[in-house]
Each structure stands twice: as C-alpha cells, then as structure tokens.
C-alpha cells in the first residue's frame, strides 16, 4: 500500500463554513482509509480563504501560530503520581527555544497590534480590530 496521502476531491464541511480535502491514505494497520481534512479550521485559514490576508501575511500568521503551539505544549502522559490529589493536572511543558523566538517577534509589535495578533492567531478569537492584525503582520514582514 502506498503510504502517501492522495487528495481525491475538495469537500465542503460544516454546512459550507469550511473547506477541506477528501483524502485517501494508509491507516496505521496498512489498510486504506478515506477521510476529510479541514483546511479552514483556524480563523487565520478562513481569513486567507476569504482574501482578507495576503499569502505572505498568512504565512507569518501561520508561523506565529505554530511557534505558539510548540512553545506551550500540553504535558506528556506520565505514570500516575499517587502523591498528587485526584484531578490535579500536570504542569505544562515549555519549549524555551520556541517561546524565545515567539517573544522576539511579539516584542516588535505595538500593544494594539500585539493584542490582535495574539487573539486572531493563537486563540482563534476575532478580538481587536482586523486592521491591527494586518498592521502587526505587516510589521513582522517588513523587519
């Protein structure tokens, strides 16, 4: 079985709010599986699809989102620590290299732009004006 994914067709997902691909690929057991992959799950993906963000600004926004996700990893699954009370979660791990790279970029932004970039890119929340998001991403592109 070919391990490579093959896009069969484009699909409309969630009553047309999202676009995706119908993909055929091998599952972990080597059998063939067909499933949908959402290409517009993140807010920045939809802004790019709707031509609100240019390709280069979308790339910057995606890079920031990826750095944020790498910097704030969820805890690894570990053997249960019986000395901890039930329900107490593990501490999040921090990827210091990704965190440092993210902070270098965010420090270049003005406060209003920083708020918009963080909310739109990291938390998929359209908080702050869209013009501040675009201005912030343009600042990062130009430096």
N, C-alpha and C positions, 0 to 999 in steps of 0.2 A: 504494500500500500504506500502510495506517495504521501510523505509526511507534510508536504507543503499545502498551505491553505489555498483554496480556489474560490474566488468570488463568482457565484452563479448569476446573481442579479442584484439590483438595488431594490430595497423594500421601504415601505412607509410604515412607521411604528407609532404606537400610542395615538391613534386617531389622527395621523398625519402631522403631529407636532415634531416628530423626529424622523431622520433619515438613517438608513442603515444598509448593510450588505447581507445578503443570504450567502453563507459561506459553507463550503464542503471541506472537511479535513478529517484526519485520523484522530480518534479519541485515544486516551491512554492505553486502551487494550488493543489498539491496532484496527478496530472496526471503523467504518466510515460513519461520520455524523454530519448532519446539516443543521445549522442554527443561524440565528440573526445576530449581527454585531451592530450595536448602536453607534453611529458616527457623530451624533449630535447630543450626547448625554450632558456634556458640560455647557454652562452658559456661554463661555467663550467660543465653543464649537458652533453654537447657534448664531452668535453674533457674526462669525466668519461666514457661515452659510448664507445669512441674510445680507451680506456685503456691508456690514457696519464696520468690521475690521478688515483692513487690507492684509494680504498674505504675510508680509513681514511683521506686522503688529501681532497677528495671530501666532506667529512663530515665537515671538518674545513672550506673549501671554502663556503659551503652552510650556515654554522653558521655565517660566516662573512657577507655574502650577506643578510641574514635575519636580523642581527643586524643593518646593514646599512639602510635597508628598514624601520625598526622600528624607527631608530634614525632620519630619515628625512621624516617624514610623510607629506603628502600633507595637505593643510589646510582643516579644516572641513567646510562643507557648512553652511553658516550663512545667516540670513536675510540681505538683501541688505542695505548697509550703504550709504544713499543718499548724504552724505557729501564727498564721495570719487569720483573722476572722473571716468567716464566710462572706462572700460578696465584695471583699476588698480587692480591687483590680490591681494589676501590675502597673508599674510605672512605665510611662512611655520612654522609648529609647530615642536619643537624639543623634543624628548623623551630623557631627560637627563640621565636616567639610561642606556638606550641602547647606547647612544652616549659615555658615560663614559666607558662602557665595550668594545666598539669598539676601543676607543683611547688607552686603556690599551694594547690591542692586537697589534695594529699598531705600538706602540712605541717600541715593541720588534724587529721590522724589520729594516734591513739596507735599506738605501734610494733606491737602485735599486730594491730590493725585494718588498719594500713597493709600489713603483710605479706600478710594475707588478701586485701585489695582488689587488690593488685598481682598476686598469683598467680592468683586467680579471674578477674579482669577482663582482664589483659594477656596472660597465658600459658596460659589455659585449664587451669590446674592446681589441683585442689582441695587446696591446701596451706594449712594454717592452719584454724582451726575456722570452720565456716559461721556461727556466731553472731558471730564477729569481722568477717566480711564484711558481714553485715546491720547490725551496730552501726556500722561505718565508713561505710556508705552512708547510714544514718540521720543520722549526724553531719553529713555533707555536705548532706543535705536540710534539716536544721534551721538551717544557717548562711546 
